[in-house]
Amino acid sequence: MPVPTAGLPARVRIHEVGARDGLQNEKTTVPTEVKAEFIHRLAQAGLTTIEATSFVHPDWVPQLADAERLFPLVSDLEGVHLPVLVPNNRGLDRALALGARRLAVFASATETFAKANLNRTLEESLAVFEPVVTRAKDEHAHVRGYVSMCFGDPWEGAVPVHQVVHVCKALLDMGCDELSLGDTIGVGTPGHVRALLAALNESGVPTDVIGVHFHDTYGQALANTFAALEHGVTTVDASAGGLGGCPYAKSATGNLATEDLVWMLRGLGIDTGIDLGRLVATSEWMAGQLGRPSPSRTVRALSHQEQ
């Protein structure tokens, strides 16, 4: 492994979202047993944080209607955190009943997306999350606060940095342990990433509670990740095989592929604890289950070498 690059973290924790964010928009229902096998294979590849599912109403996200059946099939994985999304108190009840103790709420940095996705104003959505986060913390759970549309919104355009900072601080003030800054439509650039991270620090948000979640719509996901690493961020969201996309941007190529991220980090001498060969094999297997090739460049490159 190369010598760690000066000024960059020695280790990065990858927050794997393929089983939840990656599969949630699949039109064909993926069998619960396949999802469970996917999560087990990801764990065997060395991933220690694997987002499992979302306890939303089945009508909202039909693909994740099997949350109650799936979670018990994976909850026995040792040394693996299995975060789940909880949109409201009912979702929290369902998650806690199954023993979930890594939870996440999903906020928006823009009014328009809050209304489109949550059917509430931005402030109303934050008000809904506050009792959810409070109850979760009372149950000694770890809570992650997702913030979508941090860099751009398909209706509002570029999102002012101060607006994102406001939402992030509100989530931390209500008790969230960690933030995930989402470039939901993939329009962010390294300069924008640096500006947002600096503004968050200036407002009192420490770097060690920040994770980043980039989409590769404009081919900027790895460049944006590198900018975040230079700033000291050590948590990066990614999706095995590049699963998932953004329904709000027709040209979106989806989530940053975990394999592409690991390839870059390995070249920088940054430890992830992930076996890239096993991860590629897992994504190839999942692509076979879905009936289409993986969009990950690294998966395609390494698969081609083996043929």
Backbone torsions as a table, in degrees:
resi	resn	phi	psi	omega
1	MET	NA	138.0	-179.6
2	PRO	-60.6	157.5	176.9
3	VAL	-66.4	137.3	180.0
4	PRO	-53.4	137.8	-179.4
5	THR	-74.8	129.9	-178.8
6	ALA	-57.6	136.4	177.4
7	GLY	87.7	-4.5	179.0
8	LEU	-111.5	157.6	179.2
9	PRO	-60.7	148.7	177.1
10	ALA	-77.3	-26.0	-178.4
11	ARG	-143.7	144.9	177.6
12	VAL	-126.1	135.6	174.3
13	ARG	-94.9	121.8	178.1
14	ILE	-91.8	124.1	178.0
15	HIS	-94.6	100.8	-173.3
16	GLU	-78.4	124.3	-176.4
17	VAL	-116.0	6.1	-174.1
18	GLY	-59.5	-38.2	-175.4
19	ALA	-74.0	-20.4	179.0
20	ARG	-110.3	-71.3	-178.8
21	ASP	-63.0	-37.0	-177.9
22	GLY	-68.9	-33.6	-175.4
23	LEU	-100.0	-14.2	-167.8
24	GLN	-64.3	-26.0	-179.3
25	ASN	-97.2	5.7	176.8
26	GLU	-63.8	129.7	-176.9
27	LYS	-74.3	-33.4	178.0
28	THR	-90.7	132.0	-177.4
29	THR	-64.6	126.0	176.6
30	VAL	-87.2	125.6	-178.4
31	PRO	-56.5	144.2	-178.9
32	THR	-56.1	-40.1	-178.5
33	GLU	-65.5	-32.8	177.4
34	VAL	-68.9	-41.9	177.1
35	LYS	-60.7	-44.0	179.9
36	ALA	-63.1	-43.3	178.2
37	GLU	-63.0	-39.5	177.4
38	PHE	-58.2	-48.1	-179.4
39	ILE	-64.4	-41.9	177.7
40	HIS	-61.9	-42.3	179.7
41	ARG	-66.0	-38.8	177.2
42	LEU	-61.8	-41.1	178.0
43	ALA	-64.0	-41.1	178.8
44	GLN	-64.8	-24.7	177.7
45	ALA	-80.9	-5.8	174.8
46	GLY	109.3	0.4	178.0
47	LEU	-73.6	133.2	-175.7
48	THR	-110.9	-7.5	172.9
49	THR	-130.4	111.0	-175.5
50	ILE	-129.5	110.3	179.7
51	GLU	-68.7	121.8	-167.9
52	ALA	-89.5	-46.8	-173.7
53	THR	-168.5	-170.9	179.5
54	SER	-138.6	132.9	-179.7
55	PHE	-93.9	58.8	175.8
56	VAL	-93.1	167.8	176.2
57	HIS	-63.9	135.2	-177.5
58	PRO	-53.9	-29.7	179.9
59	ASP	-69.4	-26.4	-179.2
60	TRP	-73.1	-49.6	-178.0
61	VAL	-133.6	85.5	-176.1
62	PRO	-55.6	-32.6	-178.6
63	GLN	-60.4	-27.3	-176.5
64	LEU	-106.2	20.6	-179.7
65	ALA	-68.2	-12.0	-177.4
66	ASP	-96.5	21.9	-175.1
67	ALA	-54.5	-42.7	-179.2
68	GLU	-65.5	-30.3	179.1
69	ARG	-83.5	-34.1	-176.3
70	LEU	-74.2	-47.0	-170.9
71	PHE	-56.8	-43.9	178.6
72	PRO	-63.3	-21.4	-179.6
73	LEU	-77.4	-14.4	-177.1
74	VAL	-124.2	-10.6	-172.2
75	SER	-68.3	-10.0	179.6
76	ASP	-90.2	3.0	179.6
77	LEU	-65.9	123.0	-177.1
78	GLU	-82.2	137.8	176.5
79	GLY	71.5	16.5	-178.5
80	VAL	-123.6	126.6	173.6
81	HIS	-84.2	137.3	-177.4
82	LEU	-124.9	77.6	180.0
83	PRO	-64.4	149.9	175.4
84	VAL	-135.0	149.2	177.4
85	LEU	-84.7	140.0	175.7
86	VAL	-132.0	110.0	-174.7
87	PRO	-79.9	-18.2	-174.9
88	ASN	-161.9	-175.4	-177.2
89	ASN	-65.2	-33.9	178.2
90	ARG	-65.2	-44.0	176.5
91	GLY	-62.3	-38.1	177.9
92	LEU	-63.7	-44.0	177.8
93	ASP	-55.8	-46.7	-177.8
94	ARG	-63.6	-41.7	-178.4
95	ALA	-68.8	-45.4	-179.0
96	LEU	-64.1	-35.3	-179.6
97	ALA	-61.7	-26.5	179.8
98	LEU	-95.9	3.4	176.9
99	GLY	90.4	9.4	178.7
100	ALA	-67.2	133.3	179.8
101	ARG	-131.7	12.1	171.2
102	ARG	-124.9	108.1	-170.3
103	LEU	-122.0	160.9	179.0
104	ALA	-144.9	143.5	172.0
105	VAL	-113.7	157.1	-170.0
106	PHE	-124.3	100.0	-178.2
107	ALA	-102.6	171.8	178.7
108	SER	-123.0	149.0	176.3
109	ALA	-90.9	-4.6	-177.5
110	THR	-129.3	150.2	179.0
111	GLU	-63.7	-45.1	-173.7
112	THR	-64.0	-42.8	-179.6
113	PHE	-70.9	-35.1	176.8
114	ALA	-59.9	-41.3	180.0
115	LYS	-70.9	-38.4	-178.2
116	ALA	-72.6	-39.0	-173.2
117	ASN	-94.1	-33.9	-174.6
118	LEU	-116.0	-6.6	-179.6
119	ASN	59.9	33.1	178.8
120	ARG	-144.4	162.2	171.6
121	THR	-71.2	167.6	-179.5
122	LEU	-58.3	-48.4	-178.0
123	GLU	-67.6	-35.8	177.4
124	GLU	-64.2	-39.1	179.6
125	SER	-66.2	-39.8	177.6
126	LEU	-63.9	-37.3	179.2
127	ALA	-65.0	-33.1	177.7
128	VAL	-69.4	-38.4	-176.6
129	PHE	-71.7	-29.6	-172.6
130	GLU	-56.7	-49.8	178.1
131	PRO	-67.1	-28.3	177.7
132	VAL	-65.5	-47.5	-179.6
133	VAL	-65.9	-41.6	179.5
134	THR	-59.9	-46.4	178.9
135	ARG	-64.3	-40.6	180.0
136	ALA	-62.0	-42.9	179.1
137	LYS	-67.4	-33.8	176.0
138	ASP	-62.9	-27.1	177.8
139	GLU	-90.6	10.9	178.6
140	HIS	61.5	33.9	177.3
141	ALA	-91.0	155.8	173.0
142	HIS	-90.7	131.9	-175.9
143	VAL	-121.8	127.6	175.7
144	ARG	-104.1	138.7	176.5
145	GLY	-110.1	110.5	174.8
146	TYR	-80.0	138.9	173.6
147	VAL	-125.2	110.3	-178.9
148	SER	-88.1	163.4	177.2
149	MET	59.0	39.5	-178.0
150	CYS	-72.4	-21.5	-175.1
151	PHE	-117.9	-26.9	179.3
152	GLY	-165.9	153.4	-178.4
153	ASP	-129.4	136.7	-176.5
154	PRO	-64.9	-21.1	179.1
155	TRP	-100.0	-36.8	-173.6
156	GLU	-99.4	-11.1	-178.6
157	GLY	80.7	-149.2	-178.7
158	ALA	-60.6	137.4	-177.2
159	VAL	-98.6	124.2	179.7
160	PRO	-58.0	137.9	-178.0
161	VAL	-58.2	-40.9	-176.5
162	HIS	-63.1	-29.4	178.5
163	GLN	-67.8	-41.8	177.9
164	VAL	-66.6	-42.8	179.2
165	VAL	-58.4	-42.6	-180.0
166	HIS	-58.0	-47.2	-178.8
167	VAL	-66.8	-42.1	179.7
168	CYS	-60.5	-44.9	-179.8
169	LYS	-66.1	-36.2	178.5
170	ALA	-63.2	-41.4	179.3
171	LEU	-66.3	-41.1	178.2
172	LEU	-67.1	-40.6	-178.8
173	ASP	-63.5	-32.1	180.0
174	MET	-82.1	-6.3	172.7
175	GLY	122.0	1.8	178.9
176	CYS	-61.7	141.1	-179.8
177	ASP	-87.0	-23.4	-170.5
178	GLU	-151.6	149.7	176.7
179	LEU	-117.9	150.1	171.6
180	SER	-126.4	115.5	-177.6
181	LEU	-87.2	113.1	-173.9
182	GLY	-99.5	126.3	171.1
183	ASP	-95.6	75.0	-165.7
184	THR	-58.9	-35.6	-179.9
185	ILE	-109.4	9.3	169.6
186	GLY	70.9	28.2	-177.7
187	VAL	-96.4	-3.4	-177.4
188	GLY	-66.2	155.7	175.9
189	THR	-131.4	161.3	-178.4
190	PRO	-54.2	-38.7	179.2
191	GLY	-63.3	-40.2	178.1
192	HIS	-66.7	-39.2	178.1
193	VAL	-61.2	-47.9	-179.9
194	ARG	-61.0	-41.9	-178.7
195	ALA	-64.0	-42.7	-179.5
196	LEU	-67.3	-44.5	-179.7
197	LEU	-63.4	-40.3	178.7
198	ALA	-64.5	-42.3	179.8
199	ALA	-64.7	-38.7	177.3
200	LEU	-62.8	-45.3	177.7
201	ASN	-60.1	-44.1	-179.0
202	GLU	-62.8	-28.2	-179.9
203	SER	-87.2	0.0	177.9
204	GLY	101.3	4.2	177.6
205	VAL	-86.9	116.5	-178.1
206	PRO	-75.7	150.1	-178.1
207	THR	-62.2	-30.8	-173.6
208	ASP	-72.9	-3.2	174.4
209	VAL	-105.9	6.3	-175.0
210	ILE	-103.7	131.1	168.8
211	GLY	-118.2	161.5	-179.7
212	VAL	-124.4	147.0	-174.5
213	HIS	-137.4	98.0	-174.3
214	PHE	-106.6	144.0	169.7
215	HIS	-105.0	154.9	-169.9
216	ASP	-105.0	29.3	-175.8
217	THR	-52.0	-44.7	-178.8
218	TYR	-107.0	18.8	177.9
219	GLY	71.1	23.1	-174.8
220	GLN	-104.6	-1.4	-170.8
221	ALA	-59.5	-46.7	-179.8
222	LEU	-69.7	-38.5	177.5
223	ALA	-63.5	-41.0	177.9
224	ASN	-66.1	-38.7	177.1
225	THR	-62.0	-43.6	179.7
226	PHE	-60.7	-41.5	177.9
227	ALA	-61.5	-39.8	178.7
228	ALA	-66.9	-39.6	177.5
229	LEU	-61.6	-42.4	178.6
230	GLU	-60.2	-30.2	179.7
231	HIS	-80.0	-13.2	179.4
232	GLY	107.2	3.4	177.8
233	VAL	-67.1	135.7	-177.6
234	THR	-123.5	6.9	176.1
235	THR	-121.7	122.4	-177.7
236	VAL	-129.1	127.9	175.9
237	ASP	-82.1	142.9	176.7
238	ALA	-158.4	163.1	-176.0
239	SER	-125.0	123.3	-179.1
240	ALA	-54.0	128.1	179.7
241	GLY	72.6	5.4	-177.3
242	GLY	72.2	22.9	-179.7
243	LEU	-61.6	146.3	175.7
244	GLY	99.5	158.1	178.5
245	GLY	-151.4	-174.1	178.5
246	CYS	-118.1	115.2	-178.0
247	PRO	-69.8	-6.8	-176.1
248	TYR	-97.5	-2.7	178.5
249	ALA	-137.3	110.1	-174.1
250	LYS	-60.7	-27.7	-178.0
251	SER	-89.5	-0.6	-175.0
252	ALA	-62.4	134.7	177.4
253	THR	-96.7	2.6	172.8
254	GLY	97.3	-166.1	-176.7
255	ASN	-66.3	153.9	169.8
256	LEU	-58.9	127.5	-179.5
257	ALA	-73.7	133.2	-179.6
258	THR	-58.3	-39.5	-179.1
259	GLU	-64.2	-40.2	178.7
260	ASP	-64.1	-40.4	177.7
261	LEU	-64.2	-47.3	-179.2
262	VAL	-62.0	-39.7	178.9
263	TRP	-59.4	-45.3	179.0
264	MET	-65.5	-46.2	-178.1
265	LEU	-63.1	-39.0	178.7
266	ARG	-62.3	-40.1	178.9
267	GLY	-67.6	-22.5	178.5
268	LEU	-91.3	-0.7	-178.8
269	GLY	77.1	19.9	-179.1
270	ILE	-95.6	127.0	-176.8
271	ASP	-79.1	138.9	175.2
272	THR	-125.9	-17.2	-176.5
273	GLY	75.9	11.6	-175.0
274	ILE	-103.3	136.3	174.6
275	ASP	-86.5	104.5	-174.0
276	LEU	-62.2	-39.0	179.2
277	GLY	-60.3	-44.6	178.8
278	ARG	-66.9	-36.9	-179.9
279	LEU	-66.1	-43.7	177.6
280	VAL	-61.2	-43.3	179.2
281	ALA	-61.8	-38.0	178.3
282	THR	-64.6	-43.4	-179.9
283	SER	-68.6	-35.4	175.2
284	GLU	-63.5	-42.9	178.3
285	TRP	-61.0	-45.4	-178.7
286	MET	-66.8	-37.7	176.9
287	ALA	-60.5	-37.4	176.6
288	GLY	-64.6	-37.5	178.0
289	GLN	-65.9	-33.6	-178.1
290	LEU	-88.4	-12.7	176.5
291	GLY	78.0	27.0	176.8
292	ARG	-155.2	154.9	-177.3
293	PRO	-69.1	155.3	177.5
294	SER	-70.9	138.2	176.3
295	PRO	-78.7	-5.8	-179.6
296	SER	-67.1	126.9	178.3
297	ARG	-63.9	-38.8	-178.7
298	THR	-68.3	-40.7	176.6
299	VAL	-60.4	-45.3	-179.2
300	ARG	-65.0	-41.4	-177.9
301	ALA	-65.9	-47.3	-177.1
302	LEU	-72.3	-33.2	176.4
303	SER	-65.1	-39.9	179.7
304	HIS	-64.0	-38.7	-179.1
305	GLN	-63.6	-31.8	-176.1
306	GLU	-79.6	-15.7	-177.0
307	GLN	-82.7	NA	NA
